[in-house]
Amino acid sequence: MKIENIFEKNFLTKKNILITGASKGIGREVAMALSAYGANVILLARNEEYLNKVYDKIVKTYKTSPMIVKCDLNEIDEDKAQEIANVLSENISCLDGLIHNAAILGKMSSIIDYDLNTWNKVMQTNLTSSYLLTKFLYPIMEPSINPRVIFTSSGVVKKGRAFWGAYAISKAAIKSMSEILQDELEPISSIKVFNFDPGATRTSMRAFAYPAEDPSSLKDVSSLTDYYLWMLSDFSNNTDKRYIEFNQV
């Protein structure tokens, strides 16, 4: 189903939306797209240089008020998550959207040969950080009129695949966590929880996982932004779908 060109101009004005992994790839593209519709995006990533470039581009192009949160999700703990929540509370009235986009692949390896250090890093970055940010940012999402939590999924959640290791397991766990959150929050809260599978897309992670693949055969990250806009808009208010796949809205 085509969903482009259905959004009112500036429909995200004054909305505060945090995006992890916002310094490049899908996160950067989504940040730019949301800013184009008036959102004040909160850019979270570990690379300050890249974050500054995205920030400068947004400020130069759009009349919004972006923020930068420098954070290495591999190192986030409860104290750091609370610190982020405190900083946001001091600067914004509420958080309207939380987009969990950041992830690392780790390495392509059999489970038997997988090393514990890489396993822990992938689980921490992909899964535990999403849990911590959701837990500590939840209180400042409650005042929002139409809040959303969006997890970025992957086709590997449908069936375990050889050599995808900790990445596939972390994504399957994220899908389960999003479903638990949905079950727990939606009956008592205005927060809606979505899981979005972008499918095969031209990203650096995809290139690392499939080095022999022709990148020109893949869709560009810009083709994903309408899905995030749709999930953040009133158009998704009455949908029963919570696991959204590219080309299946």
PyMOL commands that set and color helices and strands:
alter all, ss='L'
color gray80, all
select helices_A, chain A and resi 25-36+48-61+78-91+116-141+155-157+165-185+204-209+215-217+221-232+234-236
alter helices_A, ss='H'
color red, helices_A
select strands_A, chain A and resi 16-20+40-45+67-70+97-100+148-152+192-197+243-245
alter strands_A, ss='S'
color yellow, strands_A
deselect
rebuild
show_as cartoon
